[in-house]
């Protein structure tokens, strides 16, 4: 009988038609399919790109601390004495009865004038001290308080910033808290802490830095370093001259 043959033939033809309709009509039409398959496979096997690390800016190297006492940026502390220890600055002038070098004296005069205009009257208390004067002062403190405490509140002769002629102890005109830590809470003390840097001065022994400077908090002790250094310290939030010169070990 011929029926089975026709059924088999029809089935074969139907299968061939299905195969033909499932394939691309031409090589050109097959290209996108092959490309898509290749991209898919590549995305599964290609490694993820390595992110480019963000460069870290190197910290600037601190300047070397000057040792010449004639340099307005000279570092003088417990480990950096004056050279020579008997140094005497030249050209001392008076500011309200206290002596200091001409450049810082001019800046201090302007500072005091501007402070007065702002309602904060400031006076000079102690400026230049010679080697012999500092020697006598340290001996007096030692007798009164013992050597350990004397070293926290006063410098040994040859190690004092006052001997450079660049330093002035200041106070409020009404005498409140003179040479006391409470000076920092007076109107004059607050004005100095906020504005001294504009005139080239820094509060040399700030609060919380005794381990660095070696001295107790002295809001009245102004040290002239020049506007360049005082501005750099202000903008960089650098608390002491030791930090500025990189003399403080990193923790």
C-alpha positions in Angstrom: 0.0 0.0 0.0 1.2 3.5 -0.8 -0.3 5.4 2.3 2.5 4.7 4.7 5.0 6.0 2.2 3.2 9.2 1.7 3.0 9.7 5.5 6.7 9.2 5.9 7.4 11.5 3.0 5.2 14.2 4.4 6.8 14.0 7.8 10.3 14.2 6.3 9.3 17.3 4.2 7.7 19.0 7.3 10.9 18.4 9.3 13.0 19.9 6.5 10.8 22.9 6.3 11.1 23.5 10.1 14.9 23.3 9.9 15.1 25.7 7.1 12.9 28.3 8.8 15.0 28.1 12.0 18.3 29.0 10.2 19.4 32.4 8.8 18.4 32.9 5.2 22.0 33.8 4.2 25.6 34.1 5.5 25.2 37.9 5.9 22.1 37.4 8.1 24.0 34.9 10.2 26.9 37.3 11.0 25.0 39.3 13.7 24.0 36.0 15.4 27.6 34.8 15.4 28.8 38.1 16.7 26.3 38.2 19.5 27.2 34.7 20.6 31.0 35.6 20.6 30.4 38.7 22.6 28.3 36.8 25.1 31.0 34.2 25.5 33.8 36.8 25.8 31.8 38.6 28.6 31.8 35.4 30.6 35.5 34.7 30.3 37.2 38.2 30.1 38.6 39.4 33.5 37.2 42.6 35.0 39.4 45.7 34.2 41.7 46.7 37.1 40.8 50.2 38.5 43.5 52.8 38.1 44.7 53.8 41.6 44.3 57.5 42.6 47.7 59.0 43.1 48.4 60.2 46.7 50.0 63.6 46.9 53.2 63.5 48.8 53.4 65.7 51.9 55.8 68.7 51.5 59.1 68.4 53.2 59.2 70.7 56.3 61.8 73.5 56.1 65.0 73.1 58.0 64.9 75.1 61.2 67.3 78.1 61.1 70.0 78.2 63.8 71.2 81.7 63.1 69.6 83.8 65.9 69.5 86.8 63.5 67.0 84.9 61.3 63.4 85.8 62.3 62.4 82.2 61.9 65.0 80.8 64.3 63.9 77.8 66.4 64.8 78.2 70.0 63.7 75.6 72.5 65.0 73.1 75.1 67.0 71.2 72.5 67.9 74.1 70.2 69.9 76.7 72.2 71.0 80.0 70.8 74.3 80.0 69.0 76.1 81.5 70.8 74.3 81.2 74.0 75.5 84.7 75.0 73.9 86.1 71.8 72.9 89.8 71.9 70.6 91.1 69.1 71.5 94.4 67.5 69.1 97.4 66.9 66.8 97.0 69.9 64.0 99.5 70.1 61.4 100.2 72.7 57.7 99.4 72.6 55.9 100.9 75.6 59.1 100.6 77.6 60.0 97.1 76.6 62.8 96.3 74.2 62.8 94.2 71.1 64.2 94.2 67.5 63.0 96.8 65.1 61.0 94.6 62.7 58.9 92.8 65.3 58.5 96.1 67.2 56.9 97.8 64.2 54.5 94.8 63.7 53.6 94.8 67.4 52.9 98.5 67.4 50.4 98.0 64.6 48.9 95.0 66.3 48.3 96.9 69.5 46.8 99.9 67.6 44.4 97.7 65.7 43.5 95.8 68.9 42.6 99.0 70.6 40.4 100.0 67.7 38.6 96.7 68.2 38.1 97.4 71.9 40.9 95.1 73.2 43.6 97.2 74.9 47.0 95.4 75.0 50.2 96.4 76.8 53.7 95.1 76.7 54.9 93.3 79.9 58.3 91.7 79.1 60.5 91.8 76.0 64.2 91.3 75.5 66.1 89.6 78.3 69.9 89.2 78.3 71.7 85.9 79.1 72.5 87.2 82.6 68.9 88.4 83.2 67.5 85.0 82.2 70.1 83.3 84.4 68.9 85.2 87.4 65.2 84.7 86.6 65.6 80.9 86.2 67.6 80.7 89.5 64.8 82.6 91.3 62.1 80.3 89.9 64.2 77.2 90.9 64.5 78.4 94.4 60.8 79.1 94.6 59.4 76.1 92.9 62.1 73.6 92.4 64.1 72.9 89.2 61.5 70.6 87.6 58.6 73.1 87.7 60.9 76.0 87.0 61.9 74.3 83.7 58.2 74.2 82.7 57.6 77.9 83.2 61.0 79.4 82.4 63.9 78.8 80.0 67.4 78.2 81.0 69.9 81.0 80.0 70.9 80.6 76.4 67.6 78.7 75.6 65.1 81.6 75.9 63.2 83.2 73.0 63.2 86.4 74.9 67.0 86.6 74.3 66.4 86.7 70.5 64.6 90.1 70.7 61.7 88.5 68.7 59.4 87.9 71.7 57.1 90.0 73.8 54.9 89.0 76.7 51.7 91.0 76.5 48.8 91.7 78.9 45.5 93.4 79.2 45.7 97.1 79.9 43.5 96.7 83.0 46.1 94.2 84.5 43.6 91.3 84.5 45.3 87.9 84.4 48.7 89.3 83.7 51.1 86.4 82.9 48.4 83.9 83.8 46.6 81.3 81.8 43.3 83.1 82.3 44.6 85.8 80.0 43.5 83.6 77.2 39.9 84.2 78.3 40.1 88.0 78.5 39.1 90.2 75.6 42.7 91.0 74.9 43.7 87.4 75.0 41.0 86.3 72.6 41.8 89.0 70.2 45.5 88.1 70.2 44.8 84.4 69.7 42.5 85.2 66.7 44.5 87.9 65.0 48.2 87.8 66.0 49.1 85.8 62.8 48.1 88.7 60.6 51.0 90.7 62.0 53.6 87.9 61.8 53.1 86.7 65.4 52.2 83.4 66.9 51.1 82.3 70.4 54.3 80.3 70.9 53.2 78.0 73.7 49.5 77.0 73.0 47.2 75.0 75.1 47.7 71.2 75.0 51.2 71.4 73.5 53.4 71.2 76.6 54.8 67.8 75.6 55.9 69.4 72.3 57.2 72.8 73.4 58.3 71.8 76.9 56.4 74.8 78.5 53.1 75.3 80.1 50.3 77.1 78.2 51.2 80.8 77.8 48.6 82.8 75.9 50.5 86.0 76.6 53.8 84.9 75.0 53.9 86.2 71.5 56.8 85.3 69.1 57.5 87.1 65.9 58.2 84.7 63.0 57.2 87.0 60.1 53.9 87.0 58.1 55.1 84.2 55.7 55.5 81.7 58.5 52.6 82.8 60.6 50.2 82.6 57.6 51.4 79.2 56.6 50.9 78.0 60.2 47.4 79.5 60.4 46.2 78.1 57.0 47.8 74.7 57.7 46.4 74.6 61.3 50.0 74.0 62.5 50.0 74.5 66.3 53.7 75.1 67.1 57.0 76.0 65.6 58.2 72.5 66.3 55.4 71.1 64.1 56.2 73.6 61.4 59.8 72.5 61.2 59.0 68.8 61.4 60.6 68.4 64.8 57.6 66.4 66.2 57.7 62.6 65.7 54.7 61.1 64.0 52.7 58.7 66.0 
